[in-house]
Amino acid sequence: MSRPPVSPSAPAPSRPVTGRYDTRTDVLSVRFGDAEAVASREVRPGWRVAYDAAGTVAGIEILAASSAPPAIDRELRRLVEAA
């Protein structure tokens, strides 16, 4: 069965989101979909955002996550919405 065409104004199909917190290393990792990350950049100290070949956010990694400021929720929401 084929999918109906998507109009340019239609929202992009959602991608599966997976998260993992490693208690040993205190690293929080969030992945968006299954695309391979080909580049990354540090967006703030200890926060790396990974991008796929299309330039879409493929994942986020937060080092020392347990000591992240309370604003982490707001920042993660912003990054997730941008993904």
Biopython code that builds the backbone (N, CA, C, O; Angstrom):
import numpy as np
from Bio.PDB.StructureBuilder import StructureBuilder

atoms = [
    (1, "MET", "N", (0.843, -1.178, 0.000)),
    (1, "MET", "CA", (0.000, 0.000, 0.000)),
    (1, "MET", "C", (0.888, 1.239, 0.000)),
    (1, "MET", "O", (1.805, 1.340, 0.815)),
    (2, "SER", "N", (0.631, 2.174, -0.894)),
    (2, "SER", "CA", (1.465, 3.372, -0.964)),
    (2, "SER", "C", (0.953, 4.436, -0.008)),
    (2, "SER", "O", (-0.218, 4.464, 0.368)),
    (3, "ARG", "N", (1.875, 5.304, 0.367)),
    (3, "ARG", "CA", (1.519, 6.397, 1.270)),
    (3, "ARG", "C", (0.973, 7.567, 0.467)),
    (3, "ARG", "O", (1.375, 7.777, -0.678)),
    (4, "PRO", "N", (0.056, 8.332, 1.061)),
    (4, "PRO", "CA", (-0.445, 9.514, 0.360)),
    (4, "PRO", "C", (0.660, 10.565, 0.285)),
    (4, "PRO", "O", (1.543, 10.590, 1.143)),
    (5, "PRO", "N", (0.627, 11.432, -0.728)),
    (5, "PRO", "CA", (1.642, 12.476, -0.827)),
    (5, "PRO", "C", (1.555, 13.418, 0.372)),
    (5, "PRO", "O", (0.482, 13.638, 0.933)),
    (6, "VAL", "N", (2.695, 13.961, 0.745)),
    (6, "VAL", "CA", (2.759, 14.889, 1.875)),
    (6, "VAL", "C", (2.873, 16.294, 1.321)),
    (6, "VAL", "O", (3.741, 16.574, 0.494)),
    (7, "SER", "N", (1.993, 17.183, 1.777)),
    (7, "SER", "CA", (2.058, 18.565, 1.307)),
    (7, "SER", "C", (3.210, 19.277, 2.009)),
    (7, "SER", "O", (3.594, 18.889, 3.112)),
    (8, "PRO", "N", (3.769, 20.320, 1.379)),
    (8, "PRO", "CA", (4.895, 21.027, 1.986)),
    (8, "PRO", "C", (4.566, 21.622, 3.347)),
    (8, "PRO", "O", (5.464, 21.795, 4.172)),
    (9, "SER", "N", (3.310, 21.937, 3.601)),
    (9, "SER", "CA", (2.954, 22.540, 4.881)),
    (9, "SER", "C", (2.639, 21.500, 5.954)),
    (9, "SER", "O", (2.448, 21.848, 7.119)),
    (10, "ALA", "N", (2.585, 20.241, 5.571)),
    (10, "ALA", "CA", (2.286, 19.186, 6.548)),
    (10, "ALA", "C", (3.492, 18.977, 7.457)),
    (10, "ALA", "O", (4.633, 19.089, 7.011)),
    (11, "PRO", "N", (3.242, 18.673, 8.736)),
    (11, "PRO", "CA", (4.369, 18.423, 9.630)),
    (11, "PRO", "C", (5.135, 17.181, 9.193)),
    (11, "PRO", "O", (4.567, 16.248, 8.624)),
    (12, "ALA", "N", (6.413, 17.189, 9.466)),
    (12, "ALA", "CA", (7.247, 16.035, 9.120)),
    (12, "ALA", "C", (6.809, 14.835, 9.941)),
    (12, "ALA", "O", (6.371, 14.995, 11.081)),
    (13, "PRO", "N", (6.919, 13.634, 9.382)),
    (13, "PRO", "CA", (6.555, 12.451, 10.147)),
    (13, "PRO", "C", (7.448, 12.350, 11.382)),
    (13, "PRO", "O", (8.631, 12.687, 11.333)),
    (14, "SER", "N", (6.879, 11.890, 12.470)),
    (14, "SER", "CA", (7.661, 11.802, 13.699)),
    (14, "SER", "C", (8.694, 10.687, 13.598)),
    (14, "SER", "O", (8.498, 9.699, 12.891)),
    (15, "ARG", "N", (9.787, 10.863, 14.313)),
    (15, "ARG", "CA", (10.853, 9.867, 14.339)),
    (15, "ARG", "C", (10.877, 9.253, 15.726)),
    (15, "ARG", "O", (10.570, 9.931, 16.706)),
    (16, "PRO", "N", (11.234, 7.990, 15.826)),
    (16, "PRO", "CA", (11.311, 7.386, 17.155)),
    (16, "PRO", "C", (12.419, 8.057, 17.964)),
    (16, "PRO", "O", (13.506, 8.319, 17.449)),
    (17, "VAL", "N", (12.136, 8.326, 19.215)),
    (17, "VAL", "CA", (13.105, 8.952, 20.113)),
    (17, "VAL", "C", (13.477, 7.937, 21.180)),
    (17, "VAL", "O", (12.605, 7.343, 21.813)),
    (18, "THR", "N", (14.766, 7.743, 21.375)),
    (18, "THR", "CA", (15.232, 6.843, 22.425)),
    (18, "THR", "C", (16.209, 7.594, 23.309)),
    (18, "THR", "O", (16.984, 8.427, 22.838)),
    (19, "GLY", "N", (16.160, 7.293, 24.579)),
    (19, "GLY", "CA", (17.057, 7.935, 25.530)),
    (19, "GLY", "C", (17.739, 6.909, 26.403)),
    (19, "GLY", "O", (17.214, 5.822, 26.647)),
    (20, "ARG", "N", (18.922, 7.274, 26.870)),
    (20, "ARG", "CA", (19.677, 6.373, 27.737)),
    (20, "ARG", "C", (20.497, 7.215, 28.699)),
    (20, "ARG", "O", (21.165, 8.168, 28.297)),
    (21, "TYR", "N", (20.439, 6.853, 29.975)),
    (21, "TYR", "CA", (21.274, 7.515, 30.972)),
    (21, "TYR", "C", (22.225, 6.476, 31.537)),
    (21, "TYR", "O", (21.789, 5.438, 32.035)),
    (22, "ASP", "N", (23.514, 6.746, 31.464)),
    (22, "ASP", "CA", (24.537, 5.842, 31.980)),
    (22, "ASP", "C", (24.962, 6.353, 33.354)),
    (22, "ASP", "O", (25.620, 7.388, 33.464)),
    (23, "THR", "N", (24.584, 5.624, 34.391)),
    (23, "THR", "CA", (24.900, 6.060, 35.758)),
    (23, "THR", "C", (26.393, 6.010, 36.047)),
    (23, "THR", "O", (26.889, 6.766, 36.882)),
    (24, "ARG", "N", (27.106, 5.136, 35.371)),
    (24, "ARG", "CA", (28.549, 5.018, 35.610)),
    (24, "ARG", "C", (29.302, 6.239, 35.079)),
    (24, "ARG", "O", (30.200, 6.756, 35.744)),
    (25, "THR", "N", (28.933, 6.695, 33.884)),
    (25, "THR", "CA", (29.634, 7.827, 33.272)),
    (25, "THR", "C", (28.891, 9.150, 33.428)),
    (25, "THR", "O", (29.430, 10.204, 33.090)),
    (26, "ASP", "N", (27.649, 9.105, 33.940)),
    (26, "ASP", "CA", (26.808, 10.291, 34.115)),
    (26, "ASP", "C", (26.569, 11.006, 32.782)),
    (26, "ASP", "O", (26.653, 12.231, 32.692)),
    (27, "VAL", "N", (26.269, 10.207, 31.749)),
    (27, "VAL", "CA", (26.013, 10.753, 30.412)),
    (27, "VAL", "C", (24.579, 10.429, 30.005)),
    (27, "VAL", "O", (24.144, 9.280, 30.082)),
    (28, "LEU", "N", (23.857, 11.449, 29.575)),
    (28, "LEU", "CA", (22.507, 11.288, 29.044)),
    (28, "LEU", "C", (22.595, 11.388, 27.527)),
    (28, "LEU", "O", (23.114, 12.369, 26.993)),
    (29, "SER", "N", (22.088, 10.373, 26.835)),
    (29, "SER", "CA", (22.097, 10.351, 25.368)),
    (29, "SER", "C", (20.669, 10.239, 24.865)),
    (29, "SER", "O", (19.896, 9.411, 25.348)),
    (30, "VAL", "N", (20.323, 11.063, 23.904)),
    (30, "VAL", "CA", (19.002, 11.024, 23.275)),
    (30, "VAL", "C", (19.225, 10.897, 21.773)),
    (30, "VAL", "O", (19.986, 11.667, 21.187)),
    (31, "ARG", "N", (18.555, 9.917, 21.147)),
    (31, "ARG", "CA", (18.664, 9.693, 19.701)),
    (31, "ARG", "C", (17.308, 9.948, 19.052)),
    (31, "ARG", "O", (16.265, 9.602, 19.605)),
    (32, "PHE", "N", (17.342, 10.553, 17.882)),
    (32, "PHE", "CA", (16.135, 10.831, 17.111)),
    (32, "PHE", "C", (16.194, 10.013, 15.832)),
    (32, "PHE", "O", (16.952, 10.341, 14.918)),
    (33, "GLY", "N", (15.413, 8.970, 15.761)),
    (33, "GLY", "CA", (15.401, 8.118, 14.581)),
    (33, "GLY", "C", (16.622, 7.224, 14.517)),
    (33, "GLY", "O", (17.356, 7.073, 15.494)),
    (34, "ASP", "N", (16.828, 6.631, 13.342)),
    (34, "ASP", "CA", (17.912, 5.666, 13.157)),
    (34, "ASP", "C", (19.040, 6.197, 12.280)),
    (34, "ASP", "O", (19.973, 5.458, 11.965)),
    (35, "ALA", "N", (18.970, 7.451, 11.885)),
    (35, "ALA", "CA", (19.992, 8.000, 10.991)),
    (35, "ALA", "C", (21.354, 8.035, 11.677)),
    (35, "ALA", "O", (21.463, 8.301, 12.874)),
    (36, "GLU", "N", (22.381, 7.762, 10.891)),
    (36, "GLU", "CA", (23.740, 7.787, 11.412)),
    (36, "GLU", "C", (24.213, 9.237, 11.546)),
    (36, "GLU", "O", (24.031, 10.047, 10.636)),
    (37, "ALA", "N", (24.813, 9.547, 12.678)),
    (37, "ALA", "CA", (25.374, 10.877, 12.881)),
    (37, "ALA", "C", (26.683, 10.986, 12.110)),
    (37, "ALA", "O", (27.547, 10.115, 12.209)),
    (38, "VAL", "N", (26.822, 12.062, 11.342)),
    (38, "VAL", "CA", (28.041, 12.255, 10.555)),
    (38, "VAL", "C", (28.839, 13.471, 11.026)),
    (38, "VAL", "O", (29.989, 13.653, 10.628)),
    (39, "ALA", "N", (28.234, 14.292, 11.864)),
    (39, "ALA", "CA", (28.913, 15.475, 12.389)),
    (39, "ALA", "C", (28.294, 15.828, 13.730)),
    (39, "ALA", "O", (27.157, 15.456, 14.017)),
    (40, "SER", "N", (29.048, 16.545, 14.545)),
    (40, "SER", "CA", (28.503, 17.008, 15.817)),
    (40, "SER", "C", (29.190, 18.305, 16.203)),
    (40, "SER", "O", (30.263, 18.638, 15.699)),
    (41, "ARG", "N", (28.553, 19.021, 17.101)),
    (41, "ARG", "CA", (29.176, 20.235, 17.620)),
    (41, "ARG", "C", (28.734, 20.445, 19.059)),
    (41, "ARG", "O", (27.651, 20.020, 19.460)),
    (42, "GLU", "N", (29.577, 21.099, 19.818)),
    (42, "GLU", "CA", (29.265, 21.400, 21.207)),
    (42, "GLU", "C", (28.465, 22.697, 21.220)),
    (42, "GLU", "O", (28.956, 23.738, 20.782)),
    (43, "VAL", "N", (27.230, 22.636, 21.724)),
    (43, "VAL", "CA", (26.358, 23.807, 21.719)),
    (43, "VAL", "C", (26.444, 24.585, 23.024)),
    (43, "VAL", "O", (26.040, 25.746, 23.092)),
    (44, "ARG", "N", (26.963, 23.950, 24.041)),
    (44, "ARG", "CA", (27.282, 24.579, 25.319)),
    (44, "ARG", "C", (28.215, 23.610, 26.020)),
    (44, "ARG", "O", (28.263, 22.442, 25.635)),
    (45, "PRO", "N", (28.946, 24.032, 27.016)),
    (45, "PRO", "CA", (29.909, 23.116, 27.650)),
    (45, "PRO", "C", (29.250, 21.812, 28.110)),
    (45, "PRO", "O", (28.303, 21.821, 28.897)),
    (46, "GLY", "N", (29.774, 20.692, 27.600)),
    (46, "GLY", "CA", (29.260, 19.379, 27.969)),
    (46, "GLY", "C", (28.035, 18.920, 27.204)),
    (46, "GLY", "O", (27.523, 17.833, 27.471)),
    (47, "TRP", "N", (27.546, 19.714, 26.256)),
    (47, "TRP", "CA", (26.368, 19.365, 25.459)),
    (47, "TRP", "C", (26.800, 19.255, 24.001)),
    (47, "TRP", "O", (27.265, 20.231, 23.412)),
    (48, "ARG", "N", (26.646, 18.072, 23.423)),
    (48, "ARG", "CA", (26.974, 17.863, 22.014)),
    (48, "ARG", "C", (25.702, 17.505, 21.254)),
    (48, "ARG", "O", (24.901, 16.689, 21.710)),
    (49, "VAL", "N", (25.531, 18.117, 20.106)),
    (49, "VAL", "CA", (24.409, 17.807, 19.223)),
    (49, "VAL", "C", (24.991, 17.152, 17.979)),
    (49, "VAL", "O", (25.912, 17.682, 17.358)),
    (50, "ALA", "N", (24.444, 15.992, 17.622)),
    (50, "ALA", "CA", (24.900, 15.244, 16.448)),
    (50, "ALA", "C", (23.916, 15.459, 15.306)),
    (50, "ALA", "O", (22.709, 15.574, 15.517)),
    (51, "TYR", "N", (24.457, 15.510, 14.094)),
    (51, "TYR", "CA", (23.648, 15.753, 12.898)),
    (51, "TYR", "C", (23.826, 14.613, 11.897)),
    (51, "TYR", "O", (24.905, 14.032, 11.787)),
    (52, "ASP", "N", (22.753, 14.303, 11.168)),
    (52, "ASP", "CA", (22.851, 13.282, 10.122)),
    (52, "ASP", "C", (23.319, 13.936, 8.821)),
    (52, "ASP", "O", (23.597, 15.134, 8.791)),
    (53, "ALA", "N", (23.403, 13.156, 7.761)),
    (53, "ALA", "CA", (23.911, 13.655, 6.481)),
    (53, "ALA", "C", (23.050, 14.774, 5.899)),
    (53, "ALA", "O", (23.542, 15.588, 5.119)),
    (54, "ALA", "N", (21.772, 14.821, 6.270)),
    (54, "ALA", "CA", (20.874, 15.867, 5.776)),
    (54, "ALA", "C", (20.939, 17.132, 6.626)),
    (54, "ALA", "O", (20.282, 18.123, 6.310)),
    (55, "GLY", "N", (21.732, 17.106, 7.709)),
    (55, "GLY", "CA", (21.839, 18.264, 8.591)),
    (55, "GLY", "C", (20.765, 18.317, 9.657)),
    (55, "GLY", "O", (20.622, 19.325, 10.349)),
    (56, "THR", "N", (20.009, 17.240, 9.795)),
    (56, "THR", "CA", (18.957, 17.148, 10.804)),
    (56, "THR", "C", (19.563, 16.646, 12.111)),
    (56, "THR", "O", (20.493, 15.840, 12.101)),
    (57, "VAL", "N", (19.033, 17.125, 13.231)),
    (57, "VAL", "CA", (19.528, 16.670, 14.529)),
    (57, "VAL", "C", (19.269, 15.177, 14.662)),
    (57, "VAL", "O", (18.131, 14.720, 14.555)),
    (58, "ALA", "N", (20.341, 14.420, 14.898)),
    (58, "ALA", "CA", (20.248, 12.966, 15.043)),
    (58, "ALA", "C", (20.341, 12.545, 16.500)),
    (58, "ALA", "O", (19.907, 11.450, 16.858)),
    (59, "GLY", "N", (20.903, 13.403, 17.344)),
    (59, "GLY", "CA", (21.037, 13.040, 18.744)),
    (59, "GLY", "C", (21.617, 14.164, 19.573)),
    (59, "GLY", "O", (22.144, 15.147, 19.053)),
    (60, "ILE", "N", (21.504, 13.989, 20.887)),
    (60, "ILE", "CA", (22.034, 14.942, 21.859)),
    (60, "ILE", "C", (22.736, 14.132, 22.932)),
    (60, "ILE", "O", (22.234, 13.093, 23.361)),
    (61, "GLU", "N", (23.889, 14.600, 23.363)),
    (61, "GLU", "CA", (24.619, 13.941, 24.443)),
    (61, "GLU", "C", (24.963, 14.999, 25.485)),
    (61, "GLU", "O", (25.510, 16.053, 25.159)),
    (62, "ILE", "N", (24.636, 14.704, 26.744)),
    (62, "ILE", "CA", (24.914, 15.637, 27.832)),
    (62, "ILE", "C", (25.834, 14.953, 28.823)),
    (62, "ILE", "O", (25.472, 13.952, 29.441)),
    (63, "LEU", "N", (27.038, 15.510, 28.968)),
    (63, "LEU", "CA", (28.006, 14.998, 29.930)),
    (63, "LEU", "C", (27.692, 15.580, 31.301)),
    (63, "LEU", "O", (27.154, 16.683, 31.400)),
    (64, "ALA", "N", (28.021, 14.848, 32.354)),
    (64, "ALA", "CA", (27.755, 15.280, 33.731)),
    (64, "ALA", "C", (26.290, 15.694, 33.874)),
    (64, "ALA", "O", (25.979, 16.741, 34.441)),
    (65, "ALA", "N", (25.405, 14.857, 33.351)),
    (65, "ALA", "CA", (23.977, 15.183, 33.288)),
    (65, "ALA", "C", (23.354, 15.404, 34.657)),
    (65, "ALA", "O", (22.449, 16.228, 34.791)),
    (66, "SER", "N", (23.815, 14.691, 35.675)),
    (66, "SER", "CA", (23.198, 14.843, 36.995)),
    (66, "SER", "C", (23.513, 16.194, 37.619)),
    (66, "SER", "O", (22.820, 16.621, 38.543)),
    (67, "SER", "N", (24.538, 16.869, 37.135)),
    (67, "SER", "CA", (24.867, 18.186, 37.676)),
    (67, "SER", "C", (24.402, 19.310, 36.760)),
    (67, "SER", "O", (24.732, 20.474, 36.985)),
    (68, "ALA", "N", (23.633, 18.962, 35.723)),
    (68, "ALA", "CA", (23.122, 19.977, 34.801)),
    (68, "ALA", "C", (22.155, 20.891, 35.546)),
    (68, "ALA", "O", (21.454, 20.443, 36.454)),
    (69, "PRO", "N", (22.112, 22.158, 35.173)),
    (69, "PRO", "CA", (21.219, 23.095, 35.862)),
    (69, "PRO", "C", (19.754, 22.733, 35.648)),
    (69, "PRO", "O", (19.421, 22.011, 34.709)),
    (70, "PRO", "N", (18.873, 23.237, 36.523)),
    (70, "PRO", "CA", (17.436, 22.947, 36.380)),
    (70, "PRO", "C", (16.866, 23.348, 35.023)),
    (70, "PRO", "O", (15.834, 22.817, 34.613)),
    (71, "ALA", "N", (17.504, 24.257, 34.330)),
    (71, "ALA", "CA", (17.013, 24.694, 33.021)),
    (71, "ALA", "C", (17.203, 23.626, 31.951)),
    (71, "ALA", "O", (16.836, 23.841, 30.795)),
    (72, "ILE", "N", (17.766, 22.487, 32.315)),
    (72, "ILE", "CA", (17.998, 21.413, 31.342)),
    (72, "ILE", "C", (16.694, 21.001, 30.654)),
    (72, "ILE", "O", (16.695, 20.709, 29.458)),
    (73, "ASP", "N", (15.585, 20.975, 31.393)),
    (73, "ASP", "CA", (14.301, 20.606, 30.784)),
    (73, "ASP", "C", (13.945, 21.559, 29.653)),
    (73, "ASP", "O", (13.549, 21.127, 28.570)),
    (74, "ARG", "N", (14.083, 22.833, 29.901)),
    (74, "ARG", "CA", (13.746, 23.842, 28.900)),
    (74, "ARG", "C", (14.664, 23.719, 27.677)),
    (74, "ARG", "O", (14.199, 23.790, 26.540)),
    (75, "GLU", "N", (15.956, 23.535, 27.915)),
    (75, "GLU", "CA", (16.908, 23.391, 26.815)),
    (75, "GLU", "C", (16.629, 22.128, 25.994)),
    (75, "GLU", "O", (16.648, 22.166, 24.764)),
    (76, "LEU", "N", (16.370, 21.014, 26.680)),
    (76, "LEU", "CA", (16.076, 19.768, 25.962)),
    (76, "LEU", "C", (14.817, 19.904, 25.125)),
    (76, "LEU", "O", (14.775, 19.434, 23.989)),
    (77, "ARG", "N", (13.794, 20.539, 25.673)),
    (77, "ARG", "CA", (12.560, 20.745, 24.904)),
    (77, "ARG", "C", (12.838, 21.538, 23.633)),
    (77, "ARG", "O", (12.336, 21.202, 22.560)),
    (78, "ARG", "N", (13.642, 22.594, 23.759)),
    (78, "ARG", "CA", (13.976, 23.425, 22.606)),
    (78, "ARG", "C", (14.720, 22.606, 21.553)),
    (78, "ARG", "O", (14.424, 22.704, 20.362)),
    (79, "LEU", "N", (15.687, 21.798, 21.992)),
    (79, "LEU", "CA", (16.451, 20.980, 21.052)),
    (79, "LEU", "C", (15.592, 19.894, 20.415)),
    (79, "LEU", "O", (15.732, 19.604, 19.227)),
    (80, "VAL", "N", (14.701, 19.292, 21.207)),
    (80, "VAL", "CA", (13.815, 18.252, 20.673)),
    (80, "VAL", "C", (12.864, 18.856, 19.647)),
    (80, "VAL", "O", (12.621, 18.255, 18.601)),
    (81, "GLU", "N", (12.323, 20.037, 19.936)),
    (81, "GLU", "CA", (11.419, 20.678, 18.981)),
    (81, "GLU", "C", (12.146, 21.021, 17.687)),
    (81, "GLU", "O", (11.552, 20.976, 16.610)),
    (82, "ALA", "N", (13.428, 21.363, 17.787)),
    (82, "ALA", "CA", (14.212, 21.682, 16.593)),
    (82, "ALA", "C", (14.534, 20.430, 15.789)),
    (82, "ALA", "O", (14.788, 20.507, 14.587)),
    (83, "ALA", "N", (14.524, 19.280, 16.452)),
    (83, "ALA", "CA", (14.832, 18.020, 15.759)),
    (83, "ALA", "C", (13.665, 17.669, 14.926)),
    (83, "ALA", "O", (13.679, 16.646, 14.243)),
]
sb = StructureBuilder()
sb.init_structure("model")
sb.init_model(0)
sb.init_chain("A")
sb.init_seg("    ")
for serial, (resi, resn, name, xyz) in enumerate(atoms, 1):
    if name == "N":
        sb.init_residue(resn, " ", resi, " ")
    sb.init_atom(name, np.array(xyz, "f"), 0.0, 1.0, " ", f" {name:<3s}", serial, name[0])
structure = sb.get_structure()
